[in-house]
């Protein structure tokens, strides 16, 4: 049954199911690609004969391109129609994925990843916008629960799936796997999603887009290259930071003074939407920052193979899925702000427990804390997505969902950069502090020497004790990062009071009683 023959109004239940499945496939496809290629980078590096710095552009090109083109979603859908843009984005992303898999040189794969980012930028915001329009407002919680499964679980399961494909097949399959997802998503969109009205008179604000693009691009470059260039000790990072700040200031001044700005300021008059953007920024920090820390912790300090790391971290995604299904059932029955509070408490609890990790913990400790954190993020993400758009005018939805996804991605980039930088700094500080205890007056060291555990008279013995000091310093640095994220999570709690619960629709019986 084609979209043309559907009755007017919202789609019926059967069509909603097909629409949901189609947009979910597109969402999962894009969300997986944010992390699935990470574990395959060493294999790509060998195939392309690239250095560590060069191969990192495979990730950087995708992130920067997606961040720059995501705000363009609102204008393109208004000008050309949401369905048309959505279908072209799916086709472009799928073709670019196949080209990445077939790339024979570093230049090719970086270029194709750039195209992947351009086409994939609009997939997540458009899928959210389609679901919000497909379901009535009282079912938005259930719709966001389904959408959130793809957005939240995709990045969590990405390293597991990527590691498995790389281990048993080839790194190229982390890109080829998008083909069936893309084909099924395109068929579903073509058959069941309706086209929206277009506004051919809307003028493209080239200056506003250019200023925002330069600001986002420079900022992402600064975050990506800051760690390797020692941050503001590098002239490149200084230039990128100043460029990002200057262009963002000019962009803000422009949208409040131009008659037809690239992003309408009216969006930010909605309090729930404005607070929701700040909230999702913090969620982005927590979501991927932990995923950036746990794999090296398990591999480098505890000796886990790559494939086992994926298996240990996968239950975190299961926790998120369970929470989202529960929240979907509670939608409309329990105030979403209480659910967000519960999610923040669960997330804080898991991070607090992780501050007590050591190199003797078992797999169950990692799985248990991961499930608790997954539950917490699930209880935060769905009600937050619902409340953020509950009072926003429908005409702002395409632009609003694009900004919502953009802030989540920027939060993730900042979170990863901060925790990796703090990890490096704390490692050095901890090593210096612990090294002070390596002296002849340390009774524990003297006992270790007397029992033959260490020999301070040989280079091998000194190297061994230095290695142990480094190992303990690194362990403490990871725990300090977990504590930092715990405080960031708790700092978000006061934002809950700024959110307003959406007004409930009166039941038909209540309406008739009022009329009588």
Protein Blocks (a to p, Z undefined) as FASTA:
>chain_A
ZZklpcehjddfklmmmmmmmmmmmmmmmmmmmmmmmmmmmmmmmmnopafklmmmmmmm
mmmmmmmmmmmmmmmmmmnopklmmmmmmmmmmmmmmmmmmpcbfklmmmmmmmmmmmmm
mmmmmmmmmmmmmpcfklmmmmmmmmmmmmmmmmmmmmmmmmmmmmmmcfklmmmmmmmm
mmmmmmmmmmmmccddddfkbccdfklmmmmmmmmmmmmmmmmmmmmnopmmpfklmmmm
mmmmmmmmmmmmmmmmpmbdfbdfklmmpmklmmmmmmmmmmmmmmmmmmmmmmmmmmmm
nopafklmmmmmmmmmmmmmmmmmmmmmmgokacfklmmmmmmmmmmmmmmmmmmgcfkb
cfklmmmmmmmmmmmmmmmmmmmmmmmmmmgcfklmmmmmmmmmmmmmmmmmmmmmmmmm
mmmmmmmmmmmmmmmmmcfklmklmmmmmnomacckbfklmmmmmmmmmmmmmmmmmmmm
mmmmmmmmmmmmmmmmmpccddddddfklmmmmmZZ
